[in-house]
Amino acid sequence: MRIARFTTGDDPRYALVDGEPGSEQLLVITGDPIYTPVQPTGERIPLDDDGVRLLAPVIPRSKIVGVGRNYAAHVAEMGNELPPAPLLFLKPNTAVIGPDDPIVLPEWTEHVDHEAELAVVIGKVTKNVAPEHALAQVFGYTVANDVSARDAQRSDSQWTRAKGFDTSCPIGPWIVPGLDVDDLAVRSRVNGELKQDGRTSQLIFDVAYLVSYISEVFTLLPGDVILTGTPAGVSRIEDRDIVEVEVEDIGVLRNPVLRRA
């Protein structure tokens, strides 16, 4: 099952996504599926219809929790030490954009990188959950790009500015509940050129451990998003680039890059 959030020019709605790539249809459902049971309305809309626009499948009401340095090869390429515990940071919900929305490069940075990530969407209020019970708290999984102003990350003593600016958290194209995420490919391409090619089996701290660990720090609320870390191969993105982030069995998240004059 794939769950999308979309608009046809009116208020956002939710739908189940049916069909093969290139011929998908949106089976419209009532309400927000994180909070209400999935109930189809009977309306079907081709995804490629004029006027249909996919939105970020979730706008966290509370928070986005990022996990830094969670792939050993990425830690090495950045010249850092392996963390003894998950390295956490927060992104505001104002950073979230959806498929095909532009990543806008801020005036105050000269070096912005893409970071392909598996994203976890929380489905239940979660506090101090044990790892063996953690995945039961997950609503589903989606694709994210933890866009990072690398020069600001290096110069600042914390990462809020570098990772929390507007448009720095593309999410999409939809949420997939019930997915086995132990060994999925995580890739990125810039202008069609493969940049990152890792697997979730390479995570230093796996998804269940991350949900458990983070729930000891923050109460996780329905709709909160956890970014699980990025594999090696991050690279700079520039004005007019096209960035694609893909997670196996979920889909491709595509965003153009713009720098306003």
Salt bridges, closest charged atoms under 4 A:
ASP18 OD2 - ARG44 NH2 3.44
ASP32 OD2 - ARG61 NH2 3.76
GLU43 OE1 - ARG13 NH1 2.95
GLU77 OE2 - HIS74 ND1 2.77
ASP100 OD1 - ARG254 NH1 2.94
ASP101 OD1 - ARG53 NH2 2.98
ASP113 OD1 - HIS111 NE2 2.85
ASP113 OD2 - ARG150 NE 2.89
GLU115 OE2 - ARG150 NH2 2.76
GLU115 OE1 - LYS163 NZ 3.43
ASP146 OD1 - LYS91 NZ 2.61
ASP146 OD2 - LYS163 NZ 2.70
ASP156 OD2 - ARG161 NE 2.95
ASP183 OD1 - ARG199 NE 2.77
GLU193 OE2 - LYS195 NZ 3.63
ASP197 OD1 - ARG187 NE 3.11
ASP224 OD2 - LYS63 NZ 2.86
ASP239 OD2 - ARG240 NE 3.55
GLU244 OE1 - ARG189 NE 3.30
GLU246 OE1 - ARG189 NH1 3.10
GLU248 OE1 - ARG199 NH2 3.08
